[in-house]
């Protein structure tokens, strides 16, 4: 049998679009999640194509689905993974109901999860169906198994999803060599040059409460050393001060691509940032778009952003304690001790007595995968055909994904759910009102995902 196989894309994409809309119509808002309905829908579709799957519930209605299409065993499996849950939506602020799966006359499909990440889950489902059709139904086995893992609970940390699966059922998927996940395949344009991100790493979390104490008293007599006043100064400091720069391997690759593809002053800036002995000083004098500057600073440093304030209960009483919740994010290679030293240094000696109480016993790990190997080779090859003139841009995401639970098992997880190079606002629509995706962008995601997987499972390592 010769490869690539010819696929009749018109019916395949029509079926995929139908499954996408049907999944968008299933309310998997987390909390409470209720991913069982979506998992059962996928199981039914797979069964219609004689593909067996298993639904594993971590709690009532908190469901994870797994299935595997066997290869000949000559190479380790590839894992396609994605989450079924979505964040909450405010229906009164949407043009169409968030769980309607409405497709307008221009082909735009609306729904919570349209870009995070039911489009990716559906692309994986469609890929599995096509692998079954193009290989197994023709009496052929590819070189690798294809595992599909549809997970619960990513949006609130994965305790009922990826973490639970890793702790209780790792044996049924941890033999995968690598995985395709969310977090990349997002188009960007800088000074007229087009890029598509591929996620090779993500920051870890180390959240904490910052607490200041003082003497309580009557609100009519100001007390400059009151805990609430001192905390306010510390919050202002953390919210407006960048911590020291740490250059990770992924960020170096990111800057190398930009310095080699940008022109003039932009290229010079990225080269200076990459090679400077004081990259923090380079960033301090940068004249970038404000959004890009914030994002670039966030991938270069540990961050400590205040998100919650708590103090007092009556307007005329000075409280004895004030505290702030801080969303701490750590770069790969950074420890909690490193982080605390940076926080203390930023706050200065006058705040040395402020308490830090960590929200969890251990920080959530930061990840970084080497951008080499057969999957990366195939992605580069396919994207050269599917998006000519678009540069692959390795990135370290500042948030987190289910990769945190899967990568420690030895699976190399890469975020790459490809969308067209001219669809430049995928990330901005995730979690937003009127979350939506054009049908053509969805079709691109399906076709490109399939082509990547087909090449990976049919060629030698």
C-alpha positions in Angstrom: 0.0 0.0 0.0 1.3 3.4 -0.9 1.1 6.5 1.3 -0.4 9.0 1.6 -3.7 7.4 1.0 -6.4 9.3 -0.9 -9.1 10.5 1.4 -12.6 11.6 0.3 -12.5 14.8 2.3 -16.0 16.2 1.5 -17.9 13.6 3.5 -15.2 13.3 6.1 -15.3 17.0 6.8 -19.1 17.1 6.8 -19.2 14.3 9.4 -16.5 16.0 11.5 -18.4 19.3 11.4 -21.6 17.5 12.6 -19.7 15.9 15.5 -18.1 19.3 16.4 -21.5 21.0 16.5 -23.0 18.1 18.5 -20.2 18.3 21.1 -20.6 22.0 21.4 -24.3 21.5 22.2 -23.4 19.3 25.2 -23.0 21.5 28.3 -19.8 20.4 30.0 -19.3 23.6 32.0 -16.8 23.0 34.8 -17.8 23.1 37.5 -19.7 20.7 37.7 -18.3 19.2 34.4 -20.7 16.4 33.6 -18.3 15.2 30.9 -20.0 11.8 30.8 -22.5 13.1 28.2 -19.7 14.2 25.8 -17.7 11.0 26.5 -20.8 8.9 25.8 -21.4 10.7 22.5 -17.8 10.0 21.4 -18.1 6.4 22.5 -21.3 6.0 20.4 -19.6 7.5 17.3 -16.6 5.2 17.7 -18.9 2.2 18.2 -20.7 3.0 14.9 -17.2 2.5 13.2 -16.5 -0.7 15.2 -13.9 1.0 17.5 -14.1 -0.1 21.1 -13.6 2.5 23.8 -13.7 2.6 27.6 -15.2 5.3 29.8 -13.6 5.7 33.2 -15.4 7.8 35.8 -13.3 9.4 38.4 -16.6 10.6 40.2 -20.2 10.4 39.2 -20.6 12.0 35.7 -16.9 13.0 35.6 -15.8 10.8 32.7 -12.6 10.1 30.8 -12.7 8.1 27.5 -9.8 6.2 26.1 -9.5 4.1 22.9 -6.6 2.6 21.0 -6.3 1.7 17.3 -3.6 -1.0 17.1 -0.6 -0.7 14.9 1.9 -3.5 14.1 3.9 -2.7 17.2 7.1 -1.9 15.4 7.2 1.7 16.9 5.7 3.2 20.1 2.2 4.7 20.0 1.2 8.3 19.4 -1.3 9.8 21.9 -4.0 12.3 20.9 -5.3 14.0 24.0 -7.8 16.8 24.8 -10.3 17.8 27.4 -14.1 17.8 27.2 -14.9 20.3 29.9 -15.3 24.1 29.3 -15.4 27.2 31.3 -18.7 29.0 32.3 -20.5 31.3 29.9 -22.8 34.3 30.4 -25.6 33.6 27.8 -26.9 37.2 27.9 -23.6 38.5 26.6 -23.5 36.1 23.6 -24.9 36.7 20.1 -26.1 33.1 20.0 -26.7 30.7 23.0 -23.3 29.3 24.1 -24.4 25.7 23.8 -26.4 26.1 20.6 -23.5 25.2 18.2 -25.1 27.8 15.9 -23.5 28.1 12.5 -24.3 31.5 10.8 -24.6 32.2 7.1 -20.9 33.0 6.8 -19.9 29.6 8.2 -18.9 30.8 11.7 -19.7 28.2 14.4 -20.5 29.6 17.9 -20.2 27.7 21.1 -18.4 27.5 24.4 -15.4 25.2 23.7 -15.2 26.2 20.0 -11.6 27.1 20.4 -10.9 25.6 23.9 -10.9 22.8 23.0 -13.7 20.8 21.4 -12.4 21.6 18.0 -9.2 19.8 18.8 -11.0 16.8 20.4 -13.2 16.5 17.3 -10.2 16.7 15.0 -8.6 13.8 17.0 -11.9 11.9 16.8 -12.1 12.5 13.0 -8.4 11.4 12.6 -9.1 8.2 14.5 -12.1 7.4 12.2 -10.0 8.1 9.1 -7.1 5.9 10.3 -9.7 3.1 10.9 -11.1 3.6 7.4 -7.8 4.0 5.5 -5.8 1.3 7.3 -7.7 -1.2 9.4 -10.7 -1.5 7.0 -8.3 -2.2 4.2 -6.5 -4.9 6.1 -3.4 -2.8 6.9 -1.7 -1.9 10.2 0.4 1.2 10.6 3.7 1.1 12.5 2.3 2.8 15.6 -0.8 2.5 17.7 -3.0 5.6 17.9 -4.4 6.3 21.3 -7.2 8.8 21.9 -7.7 10.2 25.4 -10.7 12.6 26.0 -10.4 14.0 29.5 -12.5 15.6 32.2 -11.7 18.5 34.4 -8.8 20.3 32.7 -10.2 23.8 33.4 -10.0 23.3 37.2 -6.8 21.5 37.4 -7.4 17.9 36.2 -8.1 16.2 39.6 -10.9 14.3 38.0 -9.2 14.0 34.6 -5.6 13.8 33.5 -4.2 13.6 37.1 -6.7 10.9 38.0 -5.9 9.0 34.9 -2.2 9.3 35.4 -2.5 8.1 39.0 -4.9 5.2 38.4 -4.7 4.1 34.7 -1.3 5.2 33.4 -0.7 1.6 32.2 -3.2 1.9 29.4 -1.6 4.9 27.7 1.9 5.7 29.1 3.6 3.6 26.5 3.1 6.4 24.0 6.3 8.0 22.8 4.7 11.4 22.3 1.4 13.2 22.4 -0.4 16.0 20.6 -2.2 18.3 23.0 -3.6 21.9 23.1 -1.5 25.0 23.5 0.0 25.4 20.0 -1.0 25.6 16.3 -2.0 29.2 16.9 -1.2 31.7 14.2 0.6 35.0 14.8 1.9 37.8 12.7 4.8 40.1 13.7 5.8 42.9 11.4 4.1 41.2 8.5 5.9 37.9 9.1 3.6 34.9 9.8 4.3 32.3 12.5 2.6 29.3 14.0 3.3 28.3 17.6 4.2 24.9 18.8 4.1 24.4 22.5 7.2 22.7 23.9 6.8 23.8 27.5 4.7 25.4 30.1 5.2 27.2 33.4 4.4 25.6 36.7 2.2 27.1 39.5 3.2 28.0 43.0 0.4 30.1 44.4 0.4 31.6 47.9 -1.2 33.9 50.4 0.8 37.0 51.3 -0.2 38.1 54.8 0.5 41.3 56.8 -0.4 41.8 60.4 -0.8 45.0 62.5 -2.6 46.5 65.5 -6.4 46.8 65.2 -8.0 50.1 66.1 -10.6 52.7 65.3 -10.8 53.7 61.7 -11.1 57.4 62.7 -7.4 57.5 63.6 -5.1 56.6 60.7 -2.4 54.0 61.4 0.3 54.1 58.7 1.7 50.7 59.8 -1.6 48.9 59.7 -1.5 45.5 58.1 -3.9 46.6 55.4 -1.7 49.6 54.5 1.5 47.5 54.4 -0.2 44.8 52.4 -1.4 47.4 49.8 2.2 48.5 49.3 3.4 44.9 48.8 0.6 44.1 46.4 1.4 47.2 44.4 5.1 46.1 44.3 4.4 42.5 43.1 1.8 43.7 40.6 4.2 46.2 38.9 7.7 44.7 39.4 9.2 42.1 37.0 11.3 39.4 38.7 14.7 38.4 37.3 15.1 36.9 33.8 15.8 33.2 33.3 16.3 32.0 29.7 14.9 28.5 29.2 15.8 26.3 26.3 12.4 26.8 24.7 12.6 30.5 25.0 16.0 30.5 23.4 14.6 28.6 20.4 11.7 31.1 20.3 14.1 34.0 20.2 16.4 32.3 17.6 13.4 31.9 15.2 12.4 35.6 15.7 16.0 36.9 15.3 16.4 34.9 12.1 13.1 35.8 10.5 12.5 39.4 11.5 14.1 42.4 9.8 15.9 45.6 10.9 15.4 46.9 14.4 13.1 44.1 15.3 15.6 41.4 14.4 18.3 43.4 16.3 16.2 43.6 19.4 15.6 39.8 19.5 19.3 39.1 18.9 20.3 41.5 21.7 17.8 39.9 24.0 19.1 36.4 23.1 22.8 37.2 23.6 22.8 39.9 26.2 24.4 39.3 29.6 21.6 41.5 31.0 18.4 40.6 29.1 16.3 42.3 31.8 17.8 45.6 30.8 17.1 44.9 27.2 13.5 44.3 28.0 13.3 47.4 30.1 14.1 49.5 27.0 12.0 47.5 24.6 9.5 49.4 22.4 7.2 46.5 21.6 3.4 46.3 21.3 2.2 46.4 25.0 0.5 43.0 24.8 3.6 41.3 23.2 5.9 43.0 25.8 3.8 41.7 28.7 3.7 38.2 27.2 7.4 38.2 26.5 8.2 39.3 30.0 6.0 36.5 31.4 7.9 33.7 29.5 11.2 35.2 30.6 10.5 35.4 34.3 8.8 33.8 37.3 5.7 35.9 38.0 3.7 36.7 41.1 0.4 38.4 40.2 -2.0 39.5 43.0 -5.6 38.2 42.3 -7.5 38.3 45.6 -7.6 40.8 48.5 -9.1 40.0 51.9 -9.3 42.2 55.0 -11.6 43.7 57.4 -15.4 43.5 58.0 -16.5 46.9 59.1 -15.8 50.3 57.7 -14.8 52.0 61.0 -12.5 49.2 62.2 -8.8 48.8 61.3 -8.4 45.1 60.8 -5.5 43.2 62.5 -4.7 41.2 59.4 -4.8 41.6 55.6 -4.0 39.0 53.0 -3.6 38.8 49.3 -3.9 35.7 47.1 -1.0 35.6 44.6 -1.0 33.5 41.4 2.7 32.4 41.2 4.1 30.9 38.0 7.4 29.2 37.8 9.7 28.7 34.8 11.2 25.2 34.1 14.3 24.8 36.3 13.1 27.1 39.0 12.3 25.9 42.5 9.9 27.3 45.2 12.9 28.4 47.2 14.3 30.3 44.2 10.9 31.9 43.8 10.6 33.0 47.4 14.0 34.5 47.4 13.0 36.6 44.3 9.7 37.7 46.0 11.5 38.7 49.2 14.1 40.6 47.2 11.4 42.4 45.3 9.4 43.4 48.4 12.5 44.6 50.2 13.6 44.6 53.9 10.7 46.7 55.1 8.4 43.8 54.2 10.6 41.0 55.6 8.0 40.1 58.3 5.2 39.6 55.8 4.1 35.9 55.9 4.0 33.7 52.8 1.7 30.7 53.1 1.8 28.3 50.1 -1.5 27.3 48.8 -0.4 23.7 48.1 2.3 21.5 49.6 4.1 21.2 46.3 4.2 23.5 43.3 2.7 22.2 40.0 5.6 21.2 37.9 6.9 23.2 34.9 7.5 21.3 31.7 9.9 21.5 28.8 10.3 19.0 26.0 13.2 18.9 23.5 12.1 20.1 20.1 13.5 17.2 18.2 12.3 13.7 17.0 10.1 12.1 14.4 6.9 13.9 15.4 8.6 17.3 15.2 10.1 16.4 11.8 6.7 15.5 10.5 5.1 18.7 11.8 7.7 20.8 10.1 7.2 18.8 6.8 3.4 19.0 6.9 3.3 22.7 7.8 5.8 23.5 5.0 3.1 22.2 2.6 0.0 23.4 4.5 1.3 26.9 5.5 4.1 27.8 3.1 6.0 30.9 4.3 4.8 30.4 7.9 7.5 29.9 10.5 7.1 27.4 13.3 7.6 29.3 16.6 8.5 27.2 19.7 6.8 28.6 22.7 6.5 28.2 26.5 3.0 28.9 27.6 2.4 30.9 30.8 -0.7 28.9 31.8 -1.1 25.1 32.2 -2.6 22.1 30.4 -3.1 18.4 31.0 0.5 17.9 29.9 1.4 18.5 33.6 0.0 15.1 34.4 1.0 13.2 31.3 4.6 14.3 30.7 6.0 13.0 34.0 5.0 9.5 32.8 7.6 9.7 30.1 5.4 10.9 27.2 6.8 13.8 25.2 3.8 16.2 25.0 3.7 18.9 22.4 0.9 21.5 22.0 -0.1 21.6 18.4 -3.7 21.9 17.1 -3.1 23.7 13.8 -5.3 26.5 12.5 -4.9 28.5 9.4 -2.2 31.1 9.2 -4.7 33.9 8.6 -6.9 33.1 11.6 -5.0 35.3 14.0 -7.3 35.6 17.0 -7.9 32.0 18.1 -6.4 32.5 21.6 -8.3 35.8 22.2 -11.6 34.0 21.6 -11.0 31.2 24.1 -13.0 31.8 27.3 -14.5 35.0 25.8 -18.0 35.9 25.0 -19.1 34.6 21.5 -16.4 32.0 21.4 -16.4 30.8 17.8 -14.5 29.2 15.0 -15.0 29.5 11.2 -15.9 26.2 9.6 -13.0 26.5 7.2 -10.6 26.9 10.2 -12.1 23.8 11.8 -11.7 21.9 8.5 -8.0 23.0 8.3 -7.5 21.7 11.9 -9.0 18.3 11.0 -7.1 17.8 7.7 -3.7 19.0 9.1 -4.1 16.9 12.2 -4.8 13.8 10.2 -1.9 14.4 7.8 0.5 14.8 10.7 -0.7 11.6 12.3 -0.8 9.6 9.1 2.8 10.5 8.3 4.0 9.7 11.9 2.4 6.2 11.9 3.5 5.2 8.5 7.2 6.1 8.4 10.2 4.6 10.1 11.6 6.3 13.2 
